Amino acid sequence: MKQVILNAIKREKTGKEICKKLRKQGLIPAIIYGPYFQPLNLLL
């Protein structure tokens, strides 16, 4: 299986308008979920 490395930055601000602005800048807002930690808001 091929591995892919993603560069991510933790983001503090959330919401629809913030995400729209980030997408216009060419960034991808994301959320990572897992059973052992709280959801984490990221920028890819």
N, C-alpha and C positions, 0 to 999 in steps of 0.2 A: 504494500500500500504506500502510495506517495504521501509525504508529509508536506504540509503547507504552513509557512510562518506568516502570521498576521501581526502587523504593528498596530497596537491599540493604545488609546489614551483614555484614562478615566475622566468622565464628564460629570460635573456637579449639577448643571442646569438641565431640566427635563421639560417636556411639554411639546405640544404640536407646533407652535410658532418657532420655538428654538430649533426643533428638528428641521423645519422647512428652511430656515436660514443656513443651517449646517449643510444640508443637501445642496443648496445653491452654491456653496463654497467648495463642493466636490467631496465632502466628507460623508461618511455613512454612519448614522447613529445606530447603535446596537445595544442589546441587553443580553447578558449571559446569565443563565440559570443553572442551579445545581442543587443536589440534595443536601450538601454539607455546608453551604454558605448562602448568604443573602444575595438577591439579584444585584448585578453590577452593571451600571450604565457606562457604555464605552463609545468611543469614536474610532472608526476604522478608516 
